[in-house]
Amino acid sequence: MPRGKKHTPEQIISKLREAEVALAQGQTVPEACRQIGVTEQTYYRWKKEYGGLRLDQAKRLKEMERENARLKKLLAEAELDKAILREAASGNF
């Protein structure tokens, strides 16, 4: 089953602002979510992650998350290389 469409941080912040305006006008959360085209679960997840962020801050957050993932992968590969060399040096192969 295909997952939903991916939204950019800019789109998410824009939709969160739309929802906040709708909520300020007296709509309920389910009505506001229907208006912006997402589920309540998605709305609350976005609000938790992006709530209160400006556009430039959201872009920076995503860049840092990508960099962090890349560094974790490099560290895991380095640890694997060390373990292989340790195993080869001990002669247990």
C-alpha positions as CSV (number, residue, x, y, z in Angstrom):
1,M,0.0,0.0,0.0
2,P,1.6,3.3,-1.0
3,R,2.2,5.8,1.7
4,G,0.8,9.3,1.5
5,K,2.5,12.1,-0.5
6,K,5.6,13.7,1.0
7,H,5.3,17.4,1.9
8,T,8.2,19.8,2.1
9,P,8.8,21.6,5.3
10,E,7.6,24.8,3.6
11,Q,4.3,23.1,2.7
12,I,3.9,21.7,6.2
13,I,4.4,25.1,7.9
14,S,2.0,26.7,5.4
15,K,-0.6,24.1,6.1
16,L,-0.1,24.4,9.9
17,R,-0.6,28.1,9.6
18,E,-3.8,27.5,7.6
19,A,-5.1,25.2,10.3
20,E,-4.2,27.7,13.1
21,V,-6.3,30.3,11.2
22,A,-9.2,27.9,10.9
23,L,-9.0,27.0,14.6
24,A,-8.9,30.7,15.5
25,Q,-12.1,31.2,13.5
26,G,-13.8,28.6,15.7
27,Q,-13.5,25.4,13.6
28,T,-12.7,22.2,15.4
29,V,-9.5,20.3,14.8
30,P,-11.1,17.6,12.6
31,E,-12.7,20.3,10.4
32,A,-9.4,22.2,10.1
33,C,-7.5,19.0,9.2
34,R,-10.1,18.2,6.5
35,Q,-9.7,21.7,5.2
36,I,-5.9,21.4,4.8
37,G,-6.2,17.8,3.5
38,V,-4.4,15.8,6.3
39,T,-5.5,13.4,9.0
40,E,-5.6,14.5,12.6
41,Q,-2.7,12.2,13.4
42,T,-0.6,13.9,10.7
43,Y,-1.6,17.3,12.0
44,Y,-0.6,16.5,15.6
45,R,2.7,15.0,14.4
46,W,3.5,18.0,12.3
47,K,2.5,20.3,15.1
48,K,4.9,18.5,17.4
49,E,7.8,18.6,15.0
50,Y,7.2,22.0,13.2
51,G,5.0,23.9,15.6
52,G,6.4,27.4,16.2
53,L,9.2,27.1,13.6
54,R,9.8,29.6,11.0
55,L,10.5,28.5,7.4
56,D,14.3,29.0,7.6
57,Q,14.4,27.1,10.9
58,A,12.5,24.2,9.4
59,K,14.9,24.0,6.5
60,R,17.9,24.1,8.8
61,L,16.3,21.3,11.0
62,K,15.9,19.0,8.0
63,E,19.5,19.7,6.8
64,M,20.8,18.8,10.2
65,E,18.7,15.6,10.4
66,R,20.2,14.5,7.0
67,E,23.7,15.3,8.1
68,N,23.2,13.5,11.4
69,A,22.0,10.4,9.5
70,R,25.0,10.5,7.2
71,L,27.4,10.8,10.2
72,K,25.7,7.9,12.0
73,K,26.1,5.8,8.9
74,L,29.8,6.6,8.6
75,L,30.3,5.8,12.3
76,A,28.6,2.5,11.9
77,E,30.7,1.6,8.9
78,A,33.9,2.6,10.8
79,E,32.9,0.5,13.8
80,L,32.3,-2.5,11.4
81,D,35.7,-2.0,9.8
82,K,37.3,-2.0,13.3
83,A,35.5,-5.2,14.3
84,I,36.6,-6.9,11.1
85,L,40.2,-5.9,11.6
86,R,40.1,-6.9,15.3
87,E,38.8,-10.4,14.2
88,A,41.4,-10.8,11.5
89,A,44.2,-9.7,13.9
90,S,43.2,-12.3,16.5
91,G,43.3,-15.1,14.0
92,N,39.9,-16.6,14.7
93,F,38.6,-17.0,11.2
